[in-house]
Amino acid sequence: MASRGNTQTETAKPEPGFVPVIFGLSKVGLTFILYAPIPVIGIFPYLITRWVAQPPFFGIEALRYIGLALLPIGLTVHVGGLLQLARGGANPIPPVYSIVKDGLFAWTRNPMYIGALTTVLGEALFFGSRGLLYYIVAVLAVAHTFEVTYDEPELRKKFGKEYEDYCASVNRWLPRPPRRR
């Protein structure tokens, strides 16, 4: 595949030393991306399931294996999104200095949410937990509300037409192959 050039947009960053940075992320951003997923994909699913398996959905044991396969896929997508943000110098929380538009972010605007929810879906299938399915719906509702009412409007204000063009070419939730330019 041919290189598409730099697909990351940057705005003026503060003076060096103004924001403590580790691996391209502020300490607050790094803390957020390392610790926010722990309750979402670990603590709350544990509290719902106690890691005790229920009968498989519809009595289909193969769904447990599908769930088991989804765990590393979801974690890989989630961590891949985090690492890509770090390499791109973007923060997942304000202040945001750049838009990352390549890699996983060329497939979906929210790969970290997709990865986390895929992981929880894997847990739900593996444990046969209806409670985790309801939890996925609740997490998706909260994430969607946050994206639509806060995150996207802020990015539109900051990056304007460029962010609009990105939104027009990349889905918010359902991943799809990147369009050729």
Backbone bond lengths (Angstrom), bond angles and torsions (degrees), N, CA, C in turn:
res aa  C-N    CA-C-N  psi(-1)  N-CA   C-N-CA  omega(-1)  CA-C   N-CA-C  phi
1 M - - - 1.458 - - 1.526 108.72 -
2 A 1.274 116.69 132.84 1.458 121.81 -178.39 1.519 110.61 -72.89
3 S 1.302 115.71 146.52 1.461 120.22 178.29 1.525 109.80 -68.94
4 R 1.302 115.67 138.55 1.457 120.42 178.93 1.518 111.25 -97.08
5 G 1.297 116.47 8.39 1.463 118.95 -178.81 1.506 111.04 81.04
6 N 1.302 115.78 -168.65 1.456 121.21 -179.11 1.518 109.44 -73.44
7 T 1.335 115.54 116.50 1.462 119.39 179.31 1.516 110.54 -109.51
8 Q 1.300 115.88 26.79 1.456 120.95 177.76 1.519 107.66 -115.83
9 T 1.313 115.81 132.75 1.452 121.33 -179.71 1.511 109.03 -105.37
10 E 1.312 116.25 135.61 1.455 119.13 178.86 1.512 110.44 -122.44
11 T 1.331 114.48 147.81 1.450 120.57 169.85 1.516 106.61 -112.63
12 A 1.304 116.78 174.51 1.464 121.23 -177.51 1.522 110.57 -57.48
13 K 1.323 114.56 129.39 1.457 120.36 176.62 1.523 108.79 -95.95
14 P 1.338 116.74 156.08 1.460 118.06 178.21 1.521 111.05 -66.28
15 E 1.320 115.47 168.24 1.451 121.39 177.46 1.524 109.69 -54.47
16 P 1.344 117.58 145.27 1.457 119.71 176.73 1.526 110.42 -53.65
17 G 1.300 116.24 138.58 1.454 121.16 -179.56 1.515 113.17 89.02
18 F 1.342 117.79 -14.68 1.462 120.61 179.05 1.525 110.65 -67.03
19 V 1.335 116.55 -42.79 1.461 122.61 177.32 1.515 106.86 -116.87
20 P 1.357 117.82 116.51 1.464 118.14 178.37 1.531 109.16 -61.43
21 V 1.340 116.48 129.71 1.456 120.18 -173.85 1.526 110.69 -123.08
22 I 1.337 115.15 136.81 1.455 122.98 174.41 1.518 106.13 -132.39
23 F 1.338 118.20 126.63 1.461 122.44 -179.16 1.524 111.67 51.42
24 G 1.316 118.48 34.93 1.449 121.71 177.17 1.517 114.31 84.50
25 L 1.322 118.74 -1.76 1.461 122.10 -179.64 1.516 109.71 -117.08
26 S 1.333 115.92 147.73 1.455 118.37 172.72 1.525 107.31 -65.47
27 K 1.327 117.03 159.80 1.469 119.91 179.03 1.517 110.65 -59.91
28 V 1.323 117.48 -36.09 1.462 120.69 178.12 1.524 109.79 -65.31
29 G 1.344 116.91 -45.06 1.461 120.95 179.19 1.512 111.43 -63.69
30 L 1.330 117.01 -42.62 1.459 121.09 178.80 1.522 110.55 -62.67
31 T 1.321 116.69 -44.38 1.469 120.62 178.19 1.520 110.50 -60.96
32 F 1.335 116.26 -43.50 1.461 120.97 -179.79 1.523 111.41 -59.99
33 I 1.346 116.67 -49.83 1.453 118.31 -174.98 1.526 112.63 -72.67
34 L 1.327 117.43 -23.00 1.459 119.05 177.59 1.525 112.28 -82.90
35 Y 1.332 117.37 -36.92 1.455 119.46 -172.04 1.523 115.36 -104.43
36 A 1.319 119.72 -23.07 1.470 120.30 179.44 1.524 112.29 -61.60
37 P 1.353 119.58 -38.94 1.466 118.59 -179.27 1.530 114.43 -68.75
38 I 1.314 117.77 -23.36 1.469 120.14 -175.57 1.526 111.39 -57.63
39 P 1.335 119.87 -50.17 1.468 117.47 177.52 1.532 112.60 -67.19
40 V 1.342 116.93 -38.06 1.473 120.06 -174.88 1.516 111.92 -67.11
41 I 1.333 118.03 -45.52 1.465 119.45 -176.12 1.522 113.89 -103.10
42 G 1.333 116.73 -4.67 1.459 119.20 -178.82 1.507 114.80 -124.00
43 I 1.315 117.14 -64.43 1.472 120.95 -171.84 1.524 112.23 -66.35
44 F 1.347 117.77 -52.47 1.471 119.30 -178.18 1.527 112.23 -65.18
45 P 1.350 119.27 -43.24 1.464 117.53 174.61 1.540 112.75 -59.09
46 Y 1.335 116.42 -37.36 1.469 118.29 176.73 1.524 110.68 -63.42
47 L 1.330 116.55 -45.52 1.469 119.43 -179.53 1.530 111.90 -62.28
48 I 1.321 117.10 -30.67 1.457 120.86 179.14 1.525 111.31 -78.12
49 T 1.324 117.46 -40.57 1.475 120.58 -173.58 1.518 114.44 -103.54
50 R 1.331 116.67 -23.85 1.476 122.45 -169.39 1.524 110.65 55.02
51 W 1.340 115.52 21.37 1.468 124.25 -177.98 1.530 111.54 56.79
52 V 1.317 116.15 30.99 1.461 121.90 176.56 1.528 107.92 -106.27
53 A 1.325 115.44 125.16 1.460 120.27 -178.46 1.528 110.98 -76.14
54 Q 1.316 114.18 138.52 1.461 122.80 172.15 1.529 106.75 -99.92
55 P 1.319 117.47 172.83 1.470 117.37 174.41 1.533 109.71 -56.88
56 P 1.331 116.95 145.49 1.473 118.81 -178.10 1.527 110.78 -64.52
57 F 1.339 115.54 153.77 1.457 120.61 178.19 1.523 109.67 -57.33
58 F 1.316 115.49 134.37 1.471 123.53 177.88 1.528 112.49 55.73
59 G 1.337 116.64 18.18 1.462 120.80 -179.54 1.522 113.72 70.21
60 I 1.307 117.44 16.16 1.469 121.86 -176.48 1.529 109.35 -98.99
61 E 1.313 115.50 101.36 1.461 121.87 -177.98 1.531 112.10 -60.43
62 A 1.326 117.69 -30.95 1.470 121.44 -179.25 1.530 111.78 -59.66
63 L 1.329 117.97 -25.50 1.467 120.32 178.34 1.522 111.66 -62.95
64 R 1.321 117.16 -29.46 1.474 119.75 176.05 1.535 110.20 -63.28
65 Y 1.331 116.31 -41.23 1.465 120.32 -179.54 1.530 110.93 -69.80
66 I 1.314 116.26 -36.35 1.462 119.50 174.97 1.527 108.86 -62.67
67 G 1.335 116.43 -44.14 1.465 120.61 177.32 1.513 111.64 -60.03
68 L 1.323 115.95 -42.73 1.464 120.56 178.68 1.533 110.65 -61.85
69 A 1.324 116.86 -38.71 1.468 120.54 178.70 1.531 111.47 -69.06
70 L 1.336 117.77 -32.22 1.462 120.76 -179.36 1.527 112.71 -70.42
71 L 1.331 117.90 -25.70 1.469 120.61 -177.77 1.527 112.30 -57.80
72 P 1.340 119.62 -56.80 1.468 117.63 -179.90 1.531 113.34 -68.30
73 I 1.329 117.02 -29.09 1.470 119.48 177.56 1.531 109.41 -64.08
74 G 1.332 116.45 -50.36 1.463 120.70 179.71 1.516 112.53 -61.17
75 L 1.333 116.09 -44.39 1.470 119.33 179.91 1.527 111.14 -64.30
76 T 1.327 116.74 -39.56 1.462 120.68 179.17 1.522 111.16 -63.65
77 V 1.329 117.19 -44.15 1.465 120.49 178.86 1.532 109.76 -64.19
78 H 1.337 116.67 -44.92 1.463 120.13 -178.83 1.534 111.24 -61.63
79 V 1.316 116.26 -52.00 1.468 120.25 -178.59 1.531 110.33 -66.41
80 G 1.337 117.46 -37.65 1.463 120.55 177.38 1.522 111.37 -59.69
81 G 1.337 117.19 -41.43 1.460 121.03 176.97 1.524 111.66 -63.26
82 L 1.327 115.77 -41.95 1.471 120.20 178.87 1.527 110.98 -62.80
83 L 1.325 115.79 -46.44 1.462 119.42 -179.23 1.523 111.02 -65.62
84 Q 1.319 116.47 -36.71 1.461 119.25 178.66 1.523 110.83 -65.60
85 L 1.322 117.44 -39.92 1.467 119.83 175.16 1.522 110.19 -60.12
86 A 1.325 115.89 -43.81 1.461 119.67 -178.79 1.529 111.06 -62.94
87 R 1.330 116.48 -45.19 1.473 119.61 178.79 1.517 111.19 -64.89
88 G 1.337 117.06 -34.04 1.456 120.91 -178.86 1.508 113.02 -80.56
89 G 1.335 117.12 -5.82 1.458 120.49 179.85 1.515 113.12 74.30
90 A 1.329 117.10 15.67 1.465 120.51 -179.68 1.524 109.73 -92.75
91 N 1.305 115.63 150.33 1.449 122.18 175.63 1.522 108.63 -103.80
92 P 1.335 118.84 141.34 1.451 119.63 176.47 1.526 112.26 -77.25
93 I 1.317 116.50 -11.23 1.461 121.53 179.34 1.521 107.92 -131.62
94 P 1.333 118.17 158.41 1.466 119.72 -178.93 1.524 111.63 -57.60
95 P 1.311 119.28 147.07 1.458 125.99 0.57 1.525 111.23 -81.27
96 V 1.312 117.10 139.54 1.458 123.45 178.05 1.520 107.55 -100.69
97 Y 1.334 116.85 127.48 1.456 121.31 -176.86 1.517 112.83 -109.32
98 S 1.329 117.35 -12.34 1.454 118.21 -177.58 1.521 110.63 -154.46
99 I 1.325 114.45 160.21 1.459 121.71 173.79 1.518 105.99 -109.80
100 V 1.319 116.99 126.67 1.455 121.28 175.24 1.524 106.44 -96.29
101 K 1.342 115.73 122.76 1.463 119.98 -173.40 1.515 113.43 -122.30
102 D 1.315 119.09 3.97 1.455 119.81 -179.01 1.524 110.39 -112.28
103 G 1.319 117.05 -176.71 1.462 121.21 -179.13 1.518 111.51 59.60
104 L 1.312 116.77 -133.49 1.467 121.33 179.67 1.520 111.88 -61.28
105 F 1.321 116.55 -30.50 1.461 121.09 -178.61 1.534 112.27 -74.61
106 A 1.326 117.60 -7.49 1.463 120.95 171.96 1.532 110.33 -85.06
107 W 1.332 116.75 -16.90 1.471 122.27 -179.67 1.524 111.74 -93.32
108 T 1.317 117.32 -37.82 1.454 123.48 179.96 1.522 108.14 -153.73
109 R 1.329 116.47 148.02 1.463 119.44 -179.99 1.529 112.15 -75.47
110 N 1.327 116.93 -13.02 1.467 120.30 -175.12 1.527 112.48 -132.45
111 P 1.341 117.94 60.13 1.467 118.50 -176.46 1.527 114.07 -64.27
112 M 1.319 117.06 -28.45 1.467 117.78 -178.76 1.526 111.17 -69.75
113 Y 1.335 116.76 -41.02 1.471 119.25 174.58 1.527 110.09 -62.80
114 I 1.341 116.75 -44.91 1.466 121.12 -178.91 1.526 109.47 -59.89
115 G 1.321 117.00 -44.33 1.461 120.72 179.18 1.520 112.19 -63.00
116 A 1.327 116.55 -45.55 1.468 120.05 179.89 1.533 110.88 -63.73
117 L 1.321 117.29 -44.63 1.467 120.22 -179.24 1.531 111.62 -68.63
118 T 1.327 117.47 -33.49 1.463 120.49 175.09 1.526 110.26 -65.15
119 T 1.323 116.38 -39.41 1.466 120.57 176.74 1.521 110.40 -61.88
120 V 1.320 117.37 -46.16 1.473 120.64 -179.66 1.532 110.44 -67.20
121 L 1.330 117.88 -35.61 1.463 120.05 174.99 1.528 109.77 -62.09
122 G 1.314 116.65 -40.99 1.463 120.49 175.53 1.522 111.48 -59.17
123 E 1.320 116.19 -43.62 1.471 120.28 177.56 1.531 110.35 -62.84
124 A 1.333 116.65 -42.78 1.469 120.76 -179.29 1.523 110.67 -60.85
125 L 1.332 116.84 -45.53 1.467 120.29 -179.70 1.529 110.79 -67.95
126 F 1.328 116.42 -42.11 1.464 119.64 -178.89 1.528 111.27 -63.11
127 F 1.320 117.24 -44.95 1.465 121.02 -177.67 1.526 113.03 -88.70
128 G 1.332 118.19 -6.35 1.461 120.57 -177.33 1.523 111.60 62.83
129 S 1.327 116.54 41.38 1.460 122.02 -171.11 1.527 112.83 -102.59
130 R 1.314 116.46 109.89 1.465 120.40 172.85 1.532 110.09 -65.84
131 G 1.324 116.10 -35.17 1.467 120.11 178.49 1.520 111.78 -56.51
132 L 1.343 117.61 -39.60 1.466 120.13 178.19 1.525 111.36 -69.94
133 L 1.321 117.72 -31.74 1.465 119.24 176.09 1.523 110.25 -64.89
134 Y 1.331 117.23 -42.16 1.473 120.73 176.41 1.531 110.16 -64.23
135 Y 1.315 115.70 -39.03 1.459 121.15 178.81 1.535 110.62 -61.74
136 I 1.351 117.36 -41.88 1.467 121.20 178.02 1.524 110.00 -58.77
137 V 1.321 116.63 -44.37 1.466 120.58 179.29 1.529 110.17 -60.93
138 A 1.331 116.69 -42.74 1.471 120.58 -179.65 1.530 111.03 -65.39
139 V 1.327 117.32 -44.84 1.467 120.76 -179.97 1.525 109.88 -63.90
140 L 1.323 117.41 -42.64 1.455 120.35 178.92 1.529 110.81 -63.24
141 A 1.327 117.50 -39.45 1.474 120.57 178.40 1.532 110.96 -62.93
142 V 1.323 116.90 -43.08 1.471 120.98 178.90 1.533 109.86 -66.04
143 A 1.334 117.08 -46.01 1.468 120.80 -179.47 1.529 110.69 -62.41
144 H 1.316 116.41 -43.65 1.468 120.33 -179.86 1.535 110.56 -62.46
145 T 1.312 115.67 -45.13 1.469 120.07 179.14 1.521 110.55 -60.49
146 F 1.331 117.44 -44.48 1.463 121.40 178.46 1.527 110.68 -61.45
147 E 1.319 116.75 -46.72 1.463 120.54 -178.27 1.523 111.60 -61.79
148 V 1.333 116.48 -46.36 1.467 120.96 -174.19 1.526 112.69 -75.04
149 T 1.321 117.11 -36.42 1.468 119.06 -174.52 1.524 114.25 -94.67
150 Y 1.336 118.49 -20.99 1.464 118.77 -177.58 1.536 112.85 -125.92
151 D 1.327 116.70 -62.23 1.460 120.74 -169.53 1.528 112.57 -61.19
152 E 1.325 117.30 -53.49 1.461 119.71 -177.89 1.532 112.89 -64.91
153 P 1.340 119.66 -43.47 1.468 117.64 176.35 1.537 113.15 -60.06
154 E 1.326 116.90 -37.84 1.465 119.65 178.21 1.528 111.27 -65.54
155 L 1.323 116.53 -42.95 1.461 119.74 179.16 1.530 111.02 -66.97
156 R 1.326 117.16 -35.44 1.475 120.25 176.33 1.526 110.35 -63.26
157 K 1.345 116.11 -42.55 1.466 119.51 178.87 1.528 110.96 -63.26
158 K 1.305 116.09 -41.98 1.458 120.14 -174.09 1.526 112.98 -77.60
159 F 1.339 117.77 -40.39 1.467 120.61 -172.62 1.524 114.48 -111.93
160 G 1.343 117.50 -6.69 1.460 122.23 172.62 1.511 116.06 56.53
161 K 1.339 115.07 -132.03 1.460 121.96 -173.90 1.520 112.21 -58.42
162 E 1.304 117.24 -36.09 1.463 119.44 -179.31 1.528 111.06 -61.09
163 Y 1.334 116.81 -41.34 1.466 119.46 177.75 1.527 110.36 -70.48
164 E 1.327 116.91 -37.44 1.472 121.08 176.14 1.529 110.48 -58.59
165 D 1.328 116.44 -45.22 1.464 121.01 178.81 1.531 110.62 -62.42
166 Y 1.322 116.31 -41.27 1.469 120.91 177.51 1.529 110.16 -61.22
167 C 1.321 116.97 -46.11 1.470 121.17 179.32 1.527 111.21 -62.18
168 A 1.317 116.92 -35.85 1.463 120.73 -179.50 1.527 112.07 -69.98
169 S 1.332 116.99 -25.13 1.463 119.25 -176.26 1.523 114.21 -104.17
170 V 1.344 118.10 -13.13 1.464 121.03 -177.13 1.527 108.85 -130.58
171 N 1.330 116.01 127.94 1.468 120.95 -179.80 1.523 111.99 -65.95
172 R 1.322 114.51 151.76 1.459 120.74 176.76 1.539 110.05 -69.74
173 W 1.322 117.59 -48.01 1.463 120.79 -171.94 1.516 114.65 -118.48
174 L 1.305 119.25 -47.34 1.463 120.61 -174.53 1.521 110.46 -84.12
175 P 1.330 117.02 113.50 1.463 119.22 -179.30 1.529 110.99 -63.23
176 R 1.332 115.27 144.09 1.463 121.20 172.41 1.520 107.30 -147.19
177 P 1.325 116.02 153.11 1.473 118.44 179.93 1.522 110.79 -57.85
178 P 1.333 115.90 144.93 1.472 119.64 178.93 1.520 111.18 -60.73
179 R 1.315 115.07 146.16 1.457 120.79 175.75 1.525 108.82 -79.65
180 R 1.309 115.49 141.24 1.475 119.13 176.36 1.504 109.81 -74.16
181 R 1.315 115.99 141.95 1.468 120.45 -179.61 1.494 110.61 -97.75
